[in-house]
Amino acid sequence: GTKQADSDEEDLFTVPAVESGPSSSGKAVGAAEVGQSASSGHGEGPPPKSRRGRNPADREYRRIKRLLRNRVSAQQARERKKVYVNDLESRAKELHDRNQELEEKISTLINENAMLRKVLMNTRPKFDKSLEQQNDQSGNS
């Protein structure tokens, strides 16, 4: 029971060799040798490890395990992307609303500025005319 649990834990941290057929047996032996040197402290003998790489059932098990890891990883990536996109969308909405608010403020200020300029223009000539009339009167007398 414990030998199987140990090999499961090791599988989680090792990258399975890509095996296409008999020609890749060198890779399988290399991976098995690495496993032997790392696990020699556990008291396991070399024969189970050397058979492990060539066992079709074990290969299929590792392949399925890898596929499941990839599936979980892809799902996590999709979740992260979803959160990221939702964050971007909410930020875009906030900025759009803020932009609209500022556009309205600009419009209000432009109108107020124009009105104040008109008031200023209407009041200036009265002073100028009254000054001119005073000057004319003083000049005529």
C-alpha positions as CSV (number, residue, x, y, z in Angstrom):
1,G,0.0,0.0,0.0
2,T,2.7,2.5,0.9
3,K,4.8,1.7,-2.2
4,Q,1.9,2.7,-4.4
5,A,1.3,5.9,-2.4
6,D,5.0,6.9,-2.6
7,S,5.0,6.4,-6.4
8,D,1.8,8.5,-6.7
9,E,3.4,11.3,-4.9
10,E,6.5,11.0,-7.1
11,D,4.3,11.1,-10.2
12,L,2.9,14.5,-9.2
13,F,6.4,16.0,-9.3
14,T,7.8,14.3,-12.3
15,V,7.2,15.1,-15.9
16,P,6.2,11.9,-17.8
17,A,8.4,11.0,-20.8
18,V,6.6,11.3,-24.1
19,E,6.6,7.8,-25.4
20,S,5.6,7.0,-29.0
21,G,6.6,3.4,-29.2
22,P,9.5,1.0,-28.8
23,S,12.1,3.5,-30.2
24,S,11.6,5.7,-27.1
25,S,12.5,3.0,-24.6
26,G,15.8,4.9,-24.0
27,K,13.8,7.8,-22.6
28,A,11.7,5.4,-20.4
29,V,14.9,3.8,-19.0
30,G,16.4,7.3,-18.3
31,A,13.3,8.3,-16.4
32,A,13.3,5.1,-14.5
33,E,17.0,5.5,-13.6
34,V,16.3,9.0,-12.2
35,G,13.4,7.5,-10.2
36,Q,15.7,4.8,-8.8
37,S,18.4,7.1,-7.6
38,A,15.9,9.4,-5.9
39,S,13.9,6.6,-4.3
40,S,16.8,4.4,-3.2
41,G,16.5,5.9,0.3
42,H,13.0,4.6,0.6
43,G,14.1,1.0,0.5
44,E,12.4,0.2,-2.8
45,G,14.4,-2.1,-5.1
46,P,15.1,-1.3,-8.7
47,P,13.0,-4.0,-10.4
48,P,9.5,-2.4,-9.7
49,K,10.9,0.9,-11.0
50,S,12.3,-0.5,-14.2
51,R,9.1,-2.4,-15.0
52,R,7.0,0.6,-14.2
53,G,8.1,2.6,-17.2
54,R,7.3,-0.2,-19.6
55,N,4.0,-1.3,-18.1
56,P,1.2,-0.2,-20.6
57,A,-1.4,0.0,-17.8
58,D,0.9,2.3,-15.8
59,R,1.6,4.4,-18.9
60,E,-2.1,4.8,-19.5
61,Y,-2.6,5.7,-15.8
62,R,0.1,8.4,-16.1
63,R,-1.4,9.7,-19.3
64,I,-4.9,9.9,-17.7
65,K,-3.4,11.6,-14.7
66,R,-1.6,14.1,-17.0
67,L,-4.8,14.8,-18.9
68,L,-6.7,15.4,-15.7
69,R,-4.0,17.8,-14.5
70,N,-4.2,19.7,-17.8
71,R,-8.0,19.8,-17.6
72,V,-7.8,21.3,-14.0
73,S,-5.2,23.8,-15.1
74,A,-7.2,24.9,-18.1
75,Q,-10.3,25.3,-15.9
76,Q,-8.3,27.4,-13.5
77,A,-7.0,29.5,-16.4
78,R,-10.5,30.1,-17.6
79,E,-11.7,31.1,-14.2
80,R,-8.8,33.6,-13.8
81,K,-9.6,35.0,-17.3
82,K,-13.2,35.4,-16.3
83,V,-12.3,37.3,-13.2
84,Y,-9.9,39.5,-15.1
85,V,-12.4,40.3,-17.9
86,N,-15.1,41.1,-15.3
87,D,-12.7,43.4,-13.6
88,L,-11.9,45.1,-16.8
89,E,-15.6,45.5,-17.7
90,S,-16.5,47.0,-14.4
91,R,-13.5,49.4,-14.6
92,A,-14.5,50.4,-18.1
93,K,-18.1,51.1,-16.9
94,E,-16.7,53.2,-14.0
95,L,-14.5,55.2,-16.3
96,H,-17.3,55.7,-18.8
97,D,-19.6,57.0,-16.1
98,R,-16.9,59.3,-14.8
99,N,-16.2,60.5,-18.3
100,Q,-19.9,61.3,-18.8
101,E,-20.0,63.2,-15.5
102,L,-17.0,65.3,-16.4
103,E,-18.4,66.0,-19.9
104,E,-21.6,67.4,-18.2
105,K,-19.5,69.5,-15.9
106,I,-17.5,70.9,-18.8
107,S,-20.7,71.7,-20.6
108,T,-22.1,73.5,-17.5
109,L,-18.9,75.4,-17.0
110,I,-18.7,76.5,-20.7
111,N,-22.3,77.8,-20.5
112,E,-21.6,79.6,-17.2
113,N,-18.5,81.1,-18.7
114,A,-20.3,82.4,-21.8
115,M,-23.0,83.9,-19.6
116,L,-20.5,85.7,-17.4
117,R,-18.7,87.0,-20.4
118,K,-22.0,88.5,-21.7
119,V,-22.8,90.1,-18.4
120,L,-19.2,91.5,-18.3
121,M,-19.6,92.8,-21.9
122,N,-22.9,94.4,-21.1
123,T,-21.6,96.2,-18.0
124,R,-18.4,97.5,-19.5
125,P,-19.8,99.8,-22.2
126,K,-22.0,101.6,-19.6
127,F,-19.0,102.5,-17.6
128,D,-17.1,103.5,-20.8
129,K,-20.1,105.6,-22.0
130,S,-20.5,107.3,-18.7
131,L,-16.8,108.1,-18.6
132,E,-17.0,109.4,-22.2
133,Q,-20.0,111.6,-21.3
134,Q,-18.2,113.0,-18.3
135,N,-15.1,113.7,-20.4
136,D,-17.2,115.3,-23.2
137,Q,-19.0,117.5,-20.7
138,S,-15.8,118.6,-19.0
139,G,-14.3,119.2,-22.4
140,N,-17.3,121.3,-23.7
141,S,-17.4,123.5,-20.7
